[in-house]
């Protein structure tokens, strides 16, 4: 990886189930990144699925969750640390701020305006965070994977 076991922030869609292709690509990305810490928004859908996968498959990874204050969207997924619930956009900004690299699993392949996942991607771009996106059909895209992140980009075939 670009850093020794990075802190990986995650944003994903509130969907009932991920596509097999997107989940397979997510697993590959996380295996390459091998995070020391996985930070997610504890939302129903992708946040929950991703955190469960990390808890089962990435050794010695501490999971932090930053839930929304919208109780109906909280998944109560895995997490050794849980922040105080916060409004969704504020929570998304915090996830970007505490992470060294962001991974996004949107439900659309193209950027959307009224989407929490895409809003978080835009926040990551504004903060200059390296970013790996995984489209619903499993295709990967990346931004800012250069310098110390070049090995990650190469390992992912980007």
Secondary structure, 3 states (H helix, E strand, C coil): CCCCCCEEEEEECCCCCCCHHHHHHHHHHHHHHCCCEEEECCECCHHHHHHHHHHHHCCCCEEEECCECCHHHECCCCCCEECCCECHHHHHHHHHHHCCEEEEECCCCCCCCCCHHHHHHHHHHHHCCEEEEECCCCCEEEECCCHHHHHHHHHCCC
